[in-house]
Amino acid sequence: MTLVRLTDTTLRDGSHAMRHQFTRAQVQAIVKALDESGVSVIEVTHGDGLAGSSLQYGFSRVSELDLIEEARRTAKQAKIAALLLPGIGTRQELRQAVERGVQVVRIATQCTEADVSQQHFGLAKEMGLETVGFLMMAHMRPAEFLAEQARLMESYGADCVYIVDSAGAMLPADAAGRVRALKEALSVQVGFHAHNNLGLAIGNTLAALEAGADQIDGTLRGLGAGAGNAATELLAATLDKLGLNPGLNVFGLMDAAEFVVAPIMPFQPIPDRDSIALGYAGVYSTFLLHAKRLGEKYRVDPRDILVELGRRKAVAGQEDWILDVTLELASNQK
């Protein structure tokens, strides 16, 4: 294993758990703590990326552009990154984010849809940004398929392509195999983004590192969607014990998690029954509330609904399937 770059995404993935209610003061405190502790990249956006603040995805308390500006003003050495999902964010929002200080853009697509990112990578490179590709829900497709999608992102201008375990559904062998396939297929760097729905975020990240991952993600105290992410402070401690610390202040990150982030968290993400069900089924956390409500209405176990959605490889934007699946399951019970 070689030294890895750590991106902290507390202020983006953590936005889901915070219901997108981060304030300027909270962003300033978190960025300051991360920056002083040696974190190289700090991601700041709505949980669903640029322009995510909406009725569909949840309104931000403070404009993400204002939060990006605050983060850039606060950071002394760390780069500020933003997430962009084509179809939610557009090139216009990307230009606005750059005006406010974004230096890295992470362009995310479903792992089957890398081709929709071409124009966004093109604009990002024109503006001189560092570019990262995100292949979301990567547990749903085999390694060879993901490598083909990653090659597309590389051809569009990605400086790094991530395997993203959006549903926290992977086992260590899954993470390692997918990262290894991208390392063999690409000339650019490869990253790994973990969720903890099966309690394997740290283990999967270590497996990705052993397979050659160049970049990894974490959030302070694991704050994130579902059961949260690989905890940044745990990653720092683990990397240090492995002799792979890229310059992170382990105690500083422990203190940031304990004294800066923990007091503002509405809850501590853990692999509880609901989160385990999401990881076991391999579906987005956004499906959970719909499945629970419909399950109660039609007397169907929400876990059965989620598992069937996972079998059908449902992804974001296909929430209308939830009712169809529930009605089918209810009919089969009669």
TADAHU-V29963 format. One record per residue. N is the residue number from 0. RES is the residue in one letter. PSI is psi in radians with two decimals (* if undefined). Layout:
# TADAHU-V29963
N | RES | PSI
N | RES | PSI
This chain:
# TADAHU-V29963
0 | M | 2.52
1 | T | 2.97
2 | L | 2.42
3 | V | 2.72
4 | R | 2.29
5 | L | 2.19
6 | T | 2.23
7 | D | 2.25
8 | T | 0.49
9 | T | -0.72
10 | L | 0.24
11 | R | -1.15
12 | D | -0.63
13 | G | -0.34
14 | S | -0.53
15 | H | -0.90
16 | A | -0.52
17 | M | 0.07
18 | R | 0.59
19 | H | 0.62
20 | Q | 0.37
21 | F | 2.50
22 | T | 2.93
23 | R | -0.76
24 | A | -0.70
25 | Q | -0.74
26 | V | -0.78
27 | Q | -0.80
28 | A | -0.74
29 | I | -0.79
30 | V | -0.74
31 | K | -0.79
32 | A | -0.76
33 | L | -0.78
34 | D | -0.80
35 | E | -0.34
36 | S | 0.14
37 | G | 0.20
38 | V | 2.31
39 | S | -0.63
40 | V | 2.36
41 | I | 2.10
42 | E | 2.29
43 | V | 1.91
44 | T | 3.01
45 | H | 2.68
46 | G | -0.55
47 | D | 0.35
48 | G | -3.10
49 | L | 2.33
50 | A | 0.24
51 | G | -0.40
52 | S | 1.89
53 | S | 2.96
54 | L | -0.66
55 | Q | -0.74
56 | Y | -0.18
57 | G | 2.30
58 | F | 2.42
59 | S | 2.58
60 | R | -0.70
61 | V | 2.43
62 | S | 2.32
63 | E | -0.52
64 | L | -0.67
65 | D | -0.66
66 | L | -0.68
67 | I | -0.79
68 | E | -0.74
69 | E | -0.72
70 | A | -0.78
71 | R | -0.66
72 | R | -0.58
73 | T | -0.68
74 | A | 2.36
75 | K | -0.57
76 | Q | -0.48
77 | A | 2.55
78 | K | 2.57
79 | I | 2.24
80 | A | 2.74
81 | A | 2.60
82 | L | 2.46
83 | L | 2.15
84 | L | 1.90
85 | P | 2.30
86 | G | -0.45
87 | I | -1.07
88 | G | 2.65
89 | T | 3.12
90 | R | -0.52
91 | Q | -0.82
92 | E | -0.60
93 | L | -0.76
94 | R | -0.74
95 | Q | -0.70
96 | A | -0.67
97 | V | -0.68
98 | E | -0.53
99 | R | -0.13
100 | G | 0.04
101 | V | 2.37
102 | Q | -0.36
103 | V | 2.31
104 | V | 2.32
105 | R | 1.92
106 | I | 2.06
107 | A | 2.31
108 | T | 2.82
109 | Q | 2.62
110 | C | -0.15
111 | T | -0.01
112 | E | 0.63
113 | A | -0.47
114 | D | -0.32
115 | V | -0.07
116 | S | -0.05
117 | Q | -0.86
118 | Q | -0.52
119 | H | -0.72
120 | F | -0.71
121 | G | -0.82
122 | L | -0.72
123 | A | -0.74
124 | K | -0.64
125 | E | -0.60
126 | M | 0.05
127 | G | 0.38
128 | L | 2.66
129 | E | 2.41
130 | T | 2.37
131 | V | 2.32
132 | G | 2.43
133 | F | 2.01
134 | L | 1.67
135 | M | 2.75
136 | M | 0.71
137 | A | -0.18
138 | H | -0.28
139 | M | -0.21
140 | R | 2.63
141 | P | 2.86
142 | A | -0.72
143 | E | -0.68
144 | F | -0.77
145 | L | -0.65
146 | A | -0.66
147 | E | -0.74
148 | Q | -0.66
149 | A | -0.64
150 | R | -0.63
151 | L | -0.85
152 | M | -0.70
153 | E | -0.74
154 | S | -0.44
155 | Y | -0.25
156 | G | 0.19
157 | A | 2.34
158 | D | -0.30
159 | C | 2.55
160 | V | 2.28
161 | Y | 2.46
162 | I | 2.14
163 | V | 2.03
164 | D | 1.23
165 | S | -0.62
166 | A | 0.01
167 | G | 0.68
168 | A | -0.15
169 | M | 2.68
170 | L | 2.87
171 | P | -0.69
172 | A | -0.58
173 | D | -0.81
174 | A | -0.83
175 | A | -0.78
176 | G | -0.70
177 | R | -0.73
178 | V | -0.74
179 | R | -0.70
180 | A | -0.70
181 | L | -0.66
182 | K | -0.66
183 | E | -0.49
184 | A | -0.42
185 | L | 2.74
186 | S | -0.18
187 | V | 3.10
188 | Q | 2.85
189 | V | 2.41
190 | G | 2.97
191 | F | 2.31
192 | H | 2.10
193 | A | 2.62
194 | H | 2.77
195 | N | 0.44
196 | N | -0.53
197 | L | 0.23
198 | G | 0.36
199 | L | 0.28
200 | A | -0.80
201 | I | -0.79
202 | G | -0.73
203 | N | -0.65
204 | T | -0.71
205 | L | -0.71
206 | A | -0.68
207 | A | -0.71
208 | L | -0.75
209 | E | -0.48
210 | A | -0.05
211 | G | 0.18
212 | A | 2.40
213 | D | -0.45
214 | Q | 2.53
215 | I | 2.85
216 | D | 2.68
217 | G | 2.94
218 | T | 2.54
219 | L | 2.28
220 | R | 0.32
221 | G | 0.27
222 | L | 2.04
223 | G | -3.07
224 | A | 2.71
225 | G | -2.24
226 | A | 0.22
227 | G | -3.00
228 | N | 3.12
229 | A | 2.23
230 | A | 2.25
231 | T | -0.75
232 | E | -0.59
233 | L | -0.71
234 | L | -0.75
235 | A | -0.80
236 | A | -0.72
237 | T | -0.79
238 | L | -0.71
239 | D | -0.75
240 | K | -0.45
241 | L | -0.06
242 | G | 0.43
243 | L | 0.38
244 | N | 2.08
245 | P | 0.33
246 | G | 0.36
247 | L | 2.45
248 | N | 1.78
249 | V | -0.83
250 | F | -0.63
251 | G | -0.70
252 | L | -0.61
253 | M | -0.77
254 | D | -0.66
255 | A | -0.74
256 | A | -0.73
257 | E | -0.72
258 | F | -0.29
259 | V | -0.82
260 | V | -0.80
261 | A | -0.73
262 | P | -0.36
263 | I | -0.05
264 | M | 2.34
265 | P | -0.42
266 | F | 2.86
267 | Q | 1.98
268 | P | 2.29
269 | I | 2.82
270 | P | 1.32
271 | D | -3.04
272 | R | -0.78
273 | D | -0.78
274 | S | -0.69
275 | I | -0.72
276 | A | -0.70
277 | L | -0.81
278 | G | -0.71
279 | Y | -0.72
280 | A | -0.50
281 | G | 0.77
282 | V | 2.85
283 | Y | 2.61
284 | S | -0.41
285 | T | -0.28
286 | F | -0.31
287 | L | -0.90
288 | L | -0.72
289 | H | -0.77
290 | A | -0.67
291 | K | -0.74
292 | R | -0.80
293 | L | -0.62
294 | G | -0.72
295 | E | -0.74
296 | K | -0.72
297 | Y | 0.17
298 | R | 0.86
299 | V | 2.39
300 | D | 2.12
301 | P | -0.52
302 | R | -0.63
303 | D | -0.66
304 | I | -0.82
305 | L | -0.74
306 | V | -0.74
307 | E | -0.66
308 | L | -0.70
309 | G | -0.69
310 | R | -0.59
311 | R | 0.02
312 | K | 0.81
313 | A | 2.46
314 | V | 3.02
315 | A | 2.41
316 | G | -0.16
317 | Q | 0.55
318 | E | -0.38
319 | D | -0.34
320 | W | -0.46
321 | I | -0.77
322 | L | -0.76
323 | D | -0.80
324 | V | -0.74
325 | T | -0.77
326 | L | -0.67
327 | E | -0.78
328 | L | -0.71
329 | A | -0.69
330 | S | -0.66
331 | N | -0.37
332 | Q | -0.31
333 | K | *
